[in-house]
């Protein structure tokens, strides 16, 4: 659905090979819960297979599930018509305000588009919070964390991050709670 929506949004865009990037499509992805990962594991590879027009780029941070005993990490991708760059980071708590802050600072430094779409893709529980992380370094096996919506707002405000379009693919999060807060 996401790929189809983006294809529709950018179809027919007049562009030339020398035109600067107009759209930075930004994804903050937390799929590090086994059931969610099973359903969404194909998404990032599918996004990275897309042949993008020269005026669009994807910036992605992915905290994904790994099988027990396999090394865990967070990956950042910059995908454009020029190719794909991958950076591997140590596993961290994606639900922590510090992790989101680091990501938004990276986006501000890296994004080349005049316009931005921000996809938040993770587990959440409505007014209880969003960006739920199930694998936290040093925490007991069944421990998980969740970012309160007010913290999401604080981090976005402190970073002066105001995307043109906000897309929430966040499980039980009702749009009303986050729109009210932001």
VEXTIVEX-85733 format. One line per 3 residues: number of its first residue (from 0); their letters; for each residue x, y, z of N, C-alpha, C. Coordinates in steps of 0.02 Angstrom, whole numbers, plus 32768, in hexadecimal, padded with zeros to 4 digits. Example, Ala and Ser with C-alpha at 12.3 -4.5 7.8 and 13.67 -1.06 7.14 Angstrom:
0	as	8294/7EE4/8186/8267/7F1F/8186/8294/7F5B/8186 ~ 8282/7F90/8162/82AC/7FCB/8165/8285/8002/818A
//
This chain:
0	xxx	8029/7FC5/8000/8000/8000/8000/802C/803F/8000 ~ 8060/803F/8029/808B/8079/802D/80AC/8086/7FEA ~ 80C7/8052/7FCC/80E9/805A/7F8B/80B8/8073/7F57
3	xxx	807B/8058/7F57/8049/8070/7F27/8037/80B9/7F32 ~ 8030/80CC/7F71/801F/8112/7F81/8057/8140/7F6B ~ 8095/812D/7F78/80CD/8158/7F63/80D2/815B/7F18
6	xxx	80C7/8123/7EF6/80C9/8122/7EAD/8095/8153/7E91 ~ 8059/8152/7EAE/8024/817F/7E97/8038/81C8/7EA4 ~ 8054/81D5/7EDF/8066/8219/7EF1/8099/8236/7EC1
9	xxx	80CA/820E/7EAD/8101/8227/7E83/80F8/821A/7E39 ~ 80C3/81F7/7E25/80BA/81E8/7DDE/80AD/8228/7DB7 ~ 80C8/8229/7D7D/80BD/8263/7D52/80E3/82A0/7D67
12	xxx	810B/829B/7D9C/8134/82D5/7DB0/8165/82E3/7D78 ~ 8163/8320/7D61/8193/8332/7D2D/81D6/833D/7D4F ~ 8208/831B/7D36/824B/8323/7D53/827F/8315/7D1E
15	xxx	82B9/832E/7D2B/82F2/8320/7CFF/832A/8303/7D2B ~ 835C/82E7/7D0C/8393/82C9/7D31/83B9/82FC/7D5A ~ 83B5/833B/7D49/83DA/836F/7D6E/83AE/8391/7DA2
18	xxx	8370/8381/7DA4/8343/83A1/7DD4/8354/838D/7E1B ~ 8354/83BC/7E4A/8364/83AA/7E8F/832C/8380/7EAE ~ 833C/835E/7EE3/830B/8335/7F06/82D6/8362/7F25
21	xxx	8296/8353/7F16/825E/837A/7F31/8241/8359/7F70 ~ 8240/8316/7F70/821F/82F2/7FA7/824F/82C4/7FCB ~ 8255/82CD/800B/8277/829D/8037/823F/8277/805B
24	xxx	823C/8236/804F/820A/820C/806E/822D/81E9/80A8 ~ 8219/81F9/80E5/823C/81E6/8122/8215/81B0/8147 ~ 8237/817A/8159/8217/8141/817C/823B/8134/81BE
27	xxx	8217/8135/81F5/8231/811F/8236/820B/80DF/8245 ~ 822F/80A6/8241/820F/8064/8240/8226/803B/827C ~ 81F6/8024/82A4/8204/7FF8/82DC/81DF/7FB6/82D3
30	xxx	81FF/7F86/82B3/81E0/7F44/82A8/8202/7F0E/82D2 ~ 821A/7F21/830D/8241/7EF0/8334/8216/7EC7/8364 ~ 81DA/7EB9/8350/81AE/7E8B/8374/819F/7E52/8344
33	xxx	81A3/7E15/835B/81A2/7DDB/832E/8165/7DD9/8300 ~ 812A/7DE2/831B/80ED/7DDD/82F2/80EA/7E15/82BF ~ 80FA/7E51/82D3/80FB/7E8A/82A5/812F/7E80/826F
36	xxx	816A/7E69/8283/81A0/7E5D/8252/818C/7E2A/821E ~ 8169/7DF5/8234/8152/7DC2/8204/8125/7DE0/81CE ~ 80FD/7E10/81E2/80CE/7E2F/81B2/80ED/7E67/8189
39	xxx	8123/7E85/81A3/813E/7EC0/8182/8185/7EB8/8169 ~ 81A3/7E7D/8171/81E9/7E72/815F/81F7/7E83/8116 ~ 81C7/7E7C/80EB/81D0/7E88/80A3/81D1/7ED3/8092
42	xxx	81B9/7EFD/80BE/81AE/7F43/80AD/81EE/7F69/809B ~ 8220/7F67/80C7/825D/7F8E/80B9/8280/7F75/807A ~ 828A/7F34/8072/82A8/7F1D/8032/827F/7F33/7FF5
45	xxx	823D/7F33/7FFC/8213/7F49/7FC4/821D/7F93/7FB5 ~ 8222/7FBC/7FE9/822E/8003/7FDF/8272/800E/7FBD ~ 82A4/7FE8/7FD2/82E7/7FF0/7FB8/82EE/7FD6/7F70
48	xxx	82BF/7FAE/7F59/82C0/7F96/7F13/82A0/7FC9/7EE4 ~ 827E/7FFA/7EFF/825B/802A/7ED4/828C/8056/7EAE ~ 827E/805D/7E6E/82A4/808A/7E44/8283/80CF/7E4C
51	xxx	82A6/80FB/7E6E/8289/813C/7E7E/8299/816F/7E48 ~ 826B/819F/7E3D/827C/81D6/7E11/82B4/81FF/7E30 ~ 82D9/8224/7E07/8313/8249/7E22/8301/827F/7E55
54	xxx	82C2/8292/7E5A/82AF/82C7/7E89/8292/82AD/7ECB ~ 829D/826C/7EDA/8282/824D/7F16/82BA/8224/7F38 ~ 82BB/8224/7F79/82E8/81F9/7F9F/82C3/81DC/7FDB
57	xxx	82D9/81A1/7FF1/82C0/8182/802E/82F6/8185/8063 ~ 82E5/819A/809F/8311/8196/80D9/82EE/8169/810B ~ 830F/8133/811F/82EE/8100/8147/831A/80EE/8183
60	xxx	82FB/80EA/81BE/831B/80C9/81F7/82F0/808D/8209 ~ 8310/8052/820B/82EC/8014/8216/8309/7FF0/8252 ~ 82DE/7FE5/8284/82EF/7FBC/82BE/82C5/7F7D/82B7
63	xxx	82E5/7F47/82A0/82BF/7F0C/828C/82CD/7ED1/82BA ~ 82A3/7EA0/82B7/82A8/7E62/82DE/82DF/7E36/82C1 ~ 8306/7E18/82ED/8335/7DE4/82D8/8327/7DA6/8302
66	xxx	8334/7D6D/82E6/8329/7D30/830B/8357/7D2D/8348 ~ 8340/7D0A/837B/8367/7D02/83B8/83AE/7CEC/83A9 ~ 83DE/7D0E/83C7/8423/7CFC/83BF/8447/7D20/8385
69	xxx	8421/7D3F/8358/8440/7D63/8321/844D/7DAB/8337 ~ 8482/7DC9/831E/8491/7E0E/8332/845A/7E3E/831D ~ 844C/7E6D/8349/8419/7E9E/833B/843A/7EE0/8329
72	xxx	8418/7F06/82FF/8431/7F48/82ED/83F8/7F72/82D3 ~ 8406/7FB0/82CA/83D9/7FE0/82AB/83FB/7FF5/826A ~ 83D4/7FFA/8235/83F1/800E/81F4/83D1/804F/81DD
75	xxx	83FB/8078/81BE/83E3/80B5/819D/83F4/80AF/8153 ~ 83C4/80C3/812B/83CB/80C0/80E2/83BD/8104/80C4 ~ 83E3/8115/8091/83D2/814D/8064/83CC/812D/8020
78	xxx	8390/812F/8004/8382/810F/7FC4/8369/8144/7F94 ~ 8389/8148/7F5A/8375/8179/7F27/8385/815C/7EE3 ~ 837A/8183/7EAF/838B/816E/7E6B/83D6/8162/7E64
81	xxx	83FD/8180/7E90/8446/8178/7E8F/845D/8136/7EAD ~ 8431/8113/7ED1/8443/80D4/7EF1/842D/80D3/7F3A ~ 8448/80A3/7F60/8435/8099/7FA6/8474/8098/7FD1
84	xxx	8473/80C0/8006/84A8/80C0/8038/848A/80A3/8078 ~ 84B1/8078/809A/849B/8057/80D7/84CD/8066/810E ~ 84B2/8078/8148/84DB/8082/8184/84BF/8056/81BB
87	xxx	84EA/802F/81DB/84D4/8004/8212/84E7/8024/8254 ~ 84B6/8028/8281/84BF/8045/82C3/84B7/800F/82F8 ~ 84D2/8018/8333/84C4/7FE8/8369/847A/7FE7/837A
90	xxx	8462/7FAD/8390/841C/7FA8/83A6/8410/7FDC/83DD ~ 83D7/7FFD/83D9/83C4/802D/840D/837A/802B/8418 ~ 8363/804E/844A/831C/8052/845B/82FB/8086/842E
93	xxx	82DA/8070/83F9/82BB/809E/83CA/8284/80C7/83E9 ~ 826A/80B1/8422/8235/80D6/8444/8250/810D/8471 ~ 8292/8112/8476/82AE/8147/84A1/82AF/8189/847B
96	xxx	82A0/81BF/849E/82A4/8201/847E/82E9/820F/8460 ~ 831E/81F5/8480/8362/8200/8467/836B/81E0/8422 ~ 834F/81A4/8418/8355/8182/83D7/8331/81AA/83A1
99	xxx	82F4/81C0/83AF/82CE/81E7/837E/82F1/8229/8371 ~ 830C/8248/83A5/8331/8287/839D/836D/827C/836F ~ 8393/8247/8379/83CC/8239/834E/83B7/822D/8306
102	xxx	837F/820A/82FD/8366/81FE/82BA/8352/823F/8298 ~ 832C/826A/82BB/8316/82A9/829C/8351/82D8/828D ~ 8384/82D6/82B7/83C0/82FE/82A8/83E2/82E2/8269
105	xxx	83E5/82A0/8262/8401/8282/8225/83D7/8295/81E8 ~ 8395/8294/81EF/8369/82A8/81B8/8377/82F0/81A4 ~ 837B/831D/81D4/8387/8364/81C4/83CA/836D/81A0
108	xxx	83FC/8345/81B3/843E/834A/8194/8440/8329/814F ~ 8419/82F4/8146/841E/82CA/810A/83EB/82DA/80D4 ~ 83AE/82EC/80E8/8378/82F6/80B7/8388/832F/8087
111	xxx	837A/8322/8048/8386/8354/8015/8346/8372/7FF8 ~ 830D/8353/8009/82CE/8369/7FEC/82B3/83A8/800C ~ 8293/83D0/7FE3/8271/840D/7FFB/8235/83F9/8025
114	xxx	8214/83C3/8013/81D9/83AB/8035/81E8/8367/8055 ~ 81C2/8358/808C/81CD/8318/80AE/818B/82F8/80C0 ~ 818B/82B6/80B8/8155/828B/80D2/8175/8263/810A
117	xxx	8155/8261/8144/8170/823B/817D/8142/8201/818C ~ 815D/81C4/8182/8139/8186/8193/8151/816E/81D7 ~ 8124/8168/8205/8132/8149/8246/8112/8105/8244
120	xxx	813C/80D0/8247/8123/808C/823E/813C/8061/8278 ~ 810E/8050/82A6/8121/802C/82E2/80E3/8015/8308 ~ 80ED/7FF1/833D/80B6/7FE2/836B/80A6/8020/8394
123	xxx	8068/8025/83AA/8055/805A/83D9/8014/8045/83FC ~ 8002/806B/842E/7FC6/805B/8455/7F9D/809A/8463 ~ 7F8A/80BC/842F/7F5E/80F6/8436/7F79/812B/8464
126	xxx	7F51/8141/8492/7F66/8177/84C0/7F9E/8161/84EF ~ 7FAA/8120/84F5/7FE0/8108/8520/8025/8117/8504 ~ 802A/811B/84C2/806A/812B/84A3/8073/810E/845F
129	xxx	80AC/811E/8442/80BD/8106/83FF/8107/80F1/83FE ~ 811D/80D8/83C7/8162/80BF/83BE/8173/808E/83F6 ~ 8156/8054/83F3/8164/8020/8424/81A0/7FF6/840D
132	xxx	81D1/7FED/8439/820D/7FC6/8429/820E/7F88/8455 ~ 8218/7F4E/8437/8216/7F0E/845A/825B/7EF1/8468 ~ 828F/7F0E/844D/82D3/7EF4/8457/82FF/7F2E/846D
135	xxx	830B/7F33/84AE/8333/7F69/84C9/8375/7F4D/84E2 ~ 83AD/7F68/84CB/83ED/7F4E/84E2/83F3/7F4F/852E ~ 8407/7F18/854B/8412/7F13/8593/83D4/7F08/85BD
138	xxx	8399/7F08/859E/835A/7EFF/85C3/8347/7EB5/85C4 ~ 831F/7EA0/85F5/8307/7E5B/85F6/82E3/7E4A/85B5 ~ 82E0/7E0A/85A5/82C6/7DF2/8565/827F/7E0C/8554
141	xxx	8251/7E0C/8583/820C/7E1F/8574/81FC/7E68/8585 ~ 822F/7E90/8590/8226/7ED7/859F/821B/7EFE/855E ~ 81ED/7F2F/8560/81E5/7F5A/8526/81D9/7FA2/853D
144	xxx	81E2/7FD1/8511/81D9/8017/8521/81AA/8037/84EE ~ 818E/8070/8501/8162/8094/84D4/816A/80DF/84E0 ~ 816C/8105/84AB/8174/814E/84B1/8130/816F/84BB
147	xxx	8129/8196/84F0/80EB/81BD/84F8/80E3/81EE/84BD ~ 80A6/81FA/84A9/809A/8226/8470/80B6/826C/847E ~ 80B2/8282/84BC/80CD/82C5/84CC/8118/82C8/84C0
150	xxx	813B/828F/84C8/8183/828D/84B9/8190/8290/846E ~ 8166/8270/8447/816B/8275/83FF/8164/82BE/83EA ~ 8133/82DF/8406/8128/8326/83F7/8165/834F/840D
153	xxx	817E/8343/8449/81B7/8369/8462/81F3/8362/8434 ~ 8204/8324/8421/823E/8318/83F7/8234/8338/83B2 ~ 81F9/8332/8395/81ED/8351/8354/81F1/839D/8359
156	xxx	81D6/83B9/838F/81D7/8402/8399/821E/841B/83A3 ~ 8244/83F9/83CF/8289/840F/83DC/82B4/840B/839E ~ 82A6/83DC/8371/82CB/83D6/8333/82AE/8402/82FC
159	xxx	827A/8426/830C/8256/844F/82DA/8247/8426/829C ~ 822D/83E9/82A9/821E/83BB/8273/81D3/83BF/8264 ~ 81C4/83DA/8229/817F/83E5/8214/8176/83C9/81CE
162	xxx	816B/8387/81C7/8163/836B/8184/8125/8385/8162 ~ 8126/8385/8120/80EC/839B/80FA/80B2/836A/8101 ~ 80C3/832A/8107/8091/82F5/810E/80A8/82C7/8146
165	xxx	807B/82B6/8174/8088/8287/81A9/805D/824A/819D ~ 807C/820F/8197/8059/81D0/818A/8064/81A2/81C5 ~ 802F/818D/81E6/8034/8163/8221/801E/811C/8211
168	xxx	804D/80EE/8213/803E/80A7/820C/8053/8088/824E ~ 802B/8093/8281/8041/8086/82C5/800F/805E/82EE ~ 7FF7/8028/82D1/7FD0/7FF7/82F6/7F92/8017/8316
171	xxx	7F8F/8017/8357/7F53/802E/837A/7F50/8079/8386 ~ 7F7D/809D/8369/7F7D/80E5/8373/7F46/8105/834A ~ 7F17/8125/836C/7EE3/814A/8348/7F01/818D/8333
174	xxx	7EF1/81A2/82F8/7F0D/81E1/82DF/7EFB/821C/830B ~ 7EC2/821A/832A/7EAB/8253/8352/7EDC/8263/838B ~ 7EF6/8230/83AD/7F22/823C/83E5/7F61/8260/83D0
177	xxx	7F7F/8249/839B/7FBF/8267/8386/7FB5/82AA/8364 ~ 7F81/82B1/833D/7F74/82F1/831C/7F64/8326/8351 ~ 7F3F/8314/8384/7F30/8342/83BB/7F71/8358/83DD
180	xx	7F9D/832A/83E9/7FDB/833A/840D/800C/8363/83E2 ~ 8011/8350/83A2/8040/8373/8376/8023/83B5/8360
//
